[in-house]
Amino acid sequence: MNTRNVAARSEGGEAGQALGDAGMVVLRSALAGTLLWVGALKFVEYEAEQIQPMV
């Protein structure tokens, strides 16, 4: 393991931590939004018509 990379990561400071936290919030929100969107499509008439031949 390269110790220079470990030291550089630990010196990120509060700004780096805040940016990382904000990024995680964005990623979680995007994942939740995508899953909700796909789930909501199951109740739309277009989706029901497309899946009808498979049922």
N, CA, C and O atoms as a GROMACS GRO file, in nm:
protein
  220
    1MET      N    1   0.084  -0.118   0.000
    1MET     CA    2   0.000   0.000   0.000
    1MET      C    3   0.089   0.124   0.000
    1MET      O    4   0.192   0.128   0.068
    2ASN      N    5   0.049   0.222  -0.075
    2ASN     CA    6   0.125   0.344  -0.085
    2ASN      C    7   0.084   0.438   0.028
    2ASN      O    8  -0.032   0.477   0.036
    3THR      N    9   0.176   0.474   0.114
    3THR     CA   10   0.142   0.558   0.229
    3THR      C   11   0.116   0.703   0.190
    3THR      O   12   0.050   0.776   0.264
    4ARG      N   13   0.167   0.745   0.077
    4ARG     CA   14   0.142   0.883   0.035
    4ARG      C   15  -0.006   0.904   0.005
    4ARG      O   16  -0.060   1.010   0.036
    5ASN      N   17  -0.072   0.807  -0.056
    5ASN     CA   18  -0.214   0.820  -0.086
    5ASN      C   19  -0.299   0.821   0.041
    5ASN      O   20  -0.396   0.895   0.050
    6VAL      N   21  -0.262   0.740   0.138
    6VAL     CA   22  -0.335   0.736   0.264
    6VAL      C   23  -0.323   0.870   0.335
    6VAL      O   24  -0.423   0.921   0.386
    7ALA      N   25  -0.204   0.927   0.339
    7ALA     CA   26  -0.184   1.056   0.403
    7ALA      C   27  -0.261   1.165   0.330
    7ALA      O   28  -0.317   1.254   0.394
    8ALA      N   29  -0.264   1.160   0.200
    8ALA     CA   30  -0.335   1.263   0.123
    8ALA      C   31  -0.484   1.255   0.149
    8ALA      O   32  -0.552   1.358   0.157
    9ARG      N   33  -0.538   1.134   0.162
    9ARG     CA   34  -0.680   1.119   0.188
    9ARG      C   35  -0.717   1.170   0.327
    9ARG      O   36  -0.824   1.228   0.345
   10SER      N   37  -0.630   1.150   0.425
   10SER     CA   38  -0.662   1.192   0.561
   10SER      C   39  -0.654   1.343   0.577
   10SER      O   40  -0.707   1.397   0.674
   11GLU      N   41  -0.590   1.412   0.486
   11GLU     CA   42  -0.576   1.557   0.494
   11GLU      C   43  -0.682   1.629   0.412
   11GLU      O   44  -0.665   1.746   0.377
   12GLY      N   45  -0.792   1.562   0.379
   12GLY     CA   46  -0.898   1.620   0.298
   12GLY      C   47  -0.966   1.738   0.366
   12GLY      O   48  -1.009   1.831   0.298
   13GLY      N   49  -0.975   1.734   0.495
   13GLY     CA   50  -1.034   1.844   0.569
   13GLY      C   51  -1.186   1.838   0.570
   13GLY      O   52  -1.248   1.744   0.519
   14GLU      N   53  -1.243   1.941   0.628
   14GLU     CA   54  -1.388   1.947   0.642
   14GLU      C   55  -1.457   1.966   0.508
   14GLU      O   56  -1.566   1.914   0.487
   15ALA      N   57  -1.395   2.040   0.417
   15ALA     CA   58  -1.457   2.064   0.287
   15ALA      C   59  -1.469   1.934   0.209
   15ALA      O   60  -1.571   1.909   0.144
   16GLY      N   61  -1.366   1.852   0.215
   16GLY     CA   62  -1.371   1.724   0.145
   16GLY      C   63  -1.476   1.632   0.204
   16GLY      O   64  -1.545   1.560   0.131
   17GLN      N   65  -1.487   1.632   0.336
   17GLN     CA   66  -1.587   1.548   0.403
   17GLN      C   67  -1.728   1.596   0.367
   17GLN      O   68  -1.816   1.514   0.342
   18ALA      N   69  -1.749   1.727   0.364
   18ALA     CA   70  -1.880   1.781   0.330
   18ALA      C   71  -1.916   1.747   0.186
   18ALA      O   72  -2.031   1.715   0.156
   19LEU      N   73  -1.818   1.755   0.098
   19LEU     CA   74  -1.843   1.722  -0.042
   19LEU      C   75  -1.876   1.574  -0.058
   19LEU      O   76  -1.964   1.537  -0.135
   20GLY      N   77  -1.805   1.490   0.015
   20GLY     CA   78  -1.833   1.346   0.012
   20GLY      C   79  -1.972   1.314   0.065
   20GLY      O   80  -2.042   1.230   0.008
   21ASP      N   81  -2.011   1.380   0.173
   21ASP     CA   82  -2.144   1.360   0.229
   21ASP      C   83  -2.253   1.406   0.132
   21ASP      O   84  -2.355   1.339   0.115
   22ALA      N   85  -2.230   1.520   0.068
   22ALA     CA   86  -2.327   1.571  -0.030
   22ALA      C   87  -2.338   1.476  -0.149
   22ALA      O   88  -2.447   1.453  -0.201
   23GLY      N   89  -2.226   1.421  -0.191
   23GLY     CA   90  -2.227   1.326  -0.301
   23GLY      C   91  -2.306   1.201  -0.268
   23GLY      O   92  -2.378   1.149  -0.353
   24MET      N   93  -2.292   1.153  -0.145
   24MET     CA   94  -2.369   1.035  -0.104
   24MET      C   95  -2.518   1.064  -0.102
   24MET      O   96  -2.598   0.978  -0.139
   25VAL      N   97  -2.556   1.183  -0.060
   25VAL     CA   98  -2.698   1.221  -0.059
   25VAL      C   99  -2.751   1.224  -0.202
   25VAL      O  100  -2.861   1.176  -0.229
   26VAL      N  101  -2.673   1.280  -0.293
   26VAL     CA  102  -2.715   1.286  -0.433
   26VAL      C  103  -2.728   1.146  -0.491
   26VAL      O  104  -2.826   1.117  -0.560
   27LEU      N  105  -2.632   1.059  -0.464
   27LEU     CA  106  -2.637   0.922  -0.516
   27LEU      C  107  -2.756   0.846  -0.462
   27LEU      O  108  -2.825   0.776  -0.537
   28ARG      N  109  -2.781   0.857  -0.333
   28ARG     CA  110  -2.896   0.787  -0.273
   28ARG      C  111  -3.027   0.840  -0.328
   28ARG      O  112  -3.119   0.763  -0.354
   29SER      N  113  -3.037   0.971  -0.344
   29SER     CA  114  -3.159   1.031  -0.398
   29SER      C  115  -3.182   0.988  -0.541
   29SER      O  116  -3.295   0.959  -0.580
   30ALA      N  117  -3.076   0.983  -0.620
   30ALA     CA  118  -3.089   0.941  -0.760
   30ALA      C  119  -3.132   0.795  -0.768
   30ALA      O  120  -3.216   0.761  -0.852
   31LEU      N  121  -3.077   0.710  -0.685
   31LEU     CA  122  -3.116   0.569  -0.685
   31LEU      C  123  -3.261   0.553  -0.642
   31LEU      O  124  -3.336   0.479  -0.705
   32ALA      N  125  -3.300   0.621  -0.537
   32ALA     CA  126  -3.439   0.613  -0.490
   32ALA      C  127  -3.534   0.667  -0.596
   32ALA      O  128  -3.640   0.608  -0.620
   33GLY      N  129  -3.499   0.778  -0.659
   33GLY     CA  130  -3.584   0.835  -0.763
   33GLY      C  131  -3.599   0.742  -0.882
   33GLY      O  132  -3.708   0.728  -0.937
   34THR      N  133  -3.490   0.678  -0.922
   34THR     CA  134  -3.496   0.585  -1.034
   34THR      C  135  -3.584   0.466  -1.001
   34THR      O  136  -3.666   0.425  -1.083
   35LEU      N  137  -3.568   0.409  -0.883
   35LEU     CA  138  -3.650   0.295  -0.844
   35LEU      C  139  -3.798   0.333  -0.832
   35LEU      O  140  -3.885   0.255  -0.872
   36LEU      N  141  -3.826   0.450  -0.779
   36LEU     CA  142  -3.965   0.496  -0.772
   36LEU      C  143  -4.024   0.519  -0.910
   36LEU      O  144  -4.140   0.488  -0.935
   37TRP      N  145  -3.943   0.573  -1.001
   37TRP     CA  146  -3.988   0.597  -1.137
   37TRP      C  147  -4.023   0.466  -1.207
   37TRP      O  148  -4.129   0.454  -1.268
   38VAL      N  149  -3.934   0.368  -1.198
   38VAL     CA  150  -3.958   0.238  -1.261
   38VAL      C  151  -4.080   0.172  -1.197
   38VAL      O  152  -4.161   0.112  -1.267
   39GLY      N  153  -4.093   0.182  -1.066
   39GLY     CA  154  -4.209   0.125  -0.999
   39GLY      C  155  -4.338   0.194  -1.039
   39GLY      O  156  -4.441   0.128  -1.055
   40ALA      N  157  -4.335   0.324  -1.055
   40ALA     CA  158  -4.454   0.398  -1.094
   40ALA      C  159  -4.496   0.364  -1.237
   40ALA      O  160  -4.615   0.368  -1.269
   41LEU      N  161  -4.401   0.330  -1.322
   41LEU     CA  162  -4.435   0.294  -1.460
   41LEU      C  163  -4.520   0.168  -1.466
   41LEU      O  164  -4.591   0.147  -1.564
   42LYS      N  165  -4.514   0.084  -1.364
   42LYS     CA  166  -4.592  -0.040  -1.362
   42LYS      C  167  -4.741  -0.012  -1.355
   42LYS      O  168  -4.822  -0.100  -1.384
   43PHE      N  169  -4.780   0.107  -1.316
   43PHE     CA  170  -4.920   0.143  -1.303
   43PHE      C  171  -4.969   0.230  -1.418
   43PHE      O  172  -5.083   0.276  -1.416
   44VAL      N  173  -4.886   0.253  -1.518
   44VAL     CA  174  -4.923   0.335  -1.633
   44VAL      C  175  -4.978   0.244  -1.742
   44VAL      O  176  -4.930   0.132  -1.759
   45GLU      N  177  -5.078   0.290  -1.815
   45GLU     CA  178  -5.144   0.208  -1.916
   45GLU      C  179  -5.047   0.159  -2.023
   45GLU      O  180  -5.058   0.045  -2.067
   46TYR      N  181  -4.955   0.242  -2.064
   46TYR     CA  182  -4.858   0.203  -2.167
   46TYR      C  183  -4.779   0.080  -2.122
   46TYR      O  184  -4.760  -0.014  -2.199
   47GLU      N  185  -4.732   0.083  -2.001
   47GLU     CA  186  -4.654  -0.030  -1.949
   47GLU      C  187  -4.740  -0.155  -1.939
   47GLU      O  188  -4.693  -0.265  -1.970
   48ALA      N  189  -4.865  -0.139  -1.898
   48ALA     CA  190  -4.955  -0.254  -1.887
   48ALA      C  191  -4.981  -0.316  -2.024
   48ALA      O  192  -4.988  -0.438  -2.036
   49GLU      N  193  -4.995  -0.234  -2.126
   49GLU     CA  194  -5.017  -0.286  -2.262
   49GLU      C  195  -4.895  -0.361  -2.313
   49GLU      O  196  -4.909  -0.461  -2.383
   50GLN      N  197  -4.776  -0.313  -2.281
   50GLN     CA  198  -4.654  -0.376  -2.329
   50GLN      C  199  -4.626  -0.510  -2.260
   50GLN      O  200  -4.566  -0.599  -2.320
   51ILE      N  201  -4.669  -0.525  -2.138
   51ILE     CA  202  -4.641  -0.648  -2.064
   51ILE      C  203  -4.754  -0.751  -2.079
   51ILE      O  204  -4.736  -0.867  -2.043
   52GLN      N  205  -4.868  -0.709  -2.132
   52GLN     CA  206  -4.984  -0.798  -2.143
   52GLN      C  207  -4.955  -0.926  -2.222
   52GLN      O  208  -5.000  -1.032  -2.178
   53PRO      N  209  -4.882  -0.924  -2.334
   53PRO     CA  210  -4.856  -1.049  -2.405
   53PRO      C  211  -4.772  -1.149  -2.324
   53PRO      O  212  -4.777  -1.269  -2.350
   54MET      N  213  -4.697  -1.102  -2.228
   54MET     CA  214  -4.613  -1.191  -2.148
   54MET      C  215  -4.688  -1.256  -2.033
   54MET      O  216  -4.642  -1.354  -1.974
   55VAL      N  217  -4.805  -1.202  -2.001
   55VAL     CA  218  -4.880  -1.254  -1.885
   55VAL      C  219  -4.968  -1.370  -1.926
   55VAL      O  220  -5.038  -1.426  -1.842
   0.00000   0.00000   0.00000
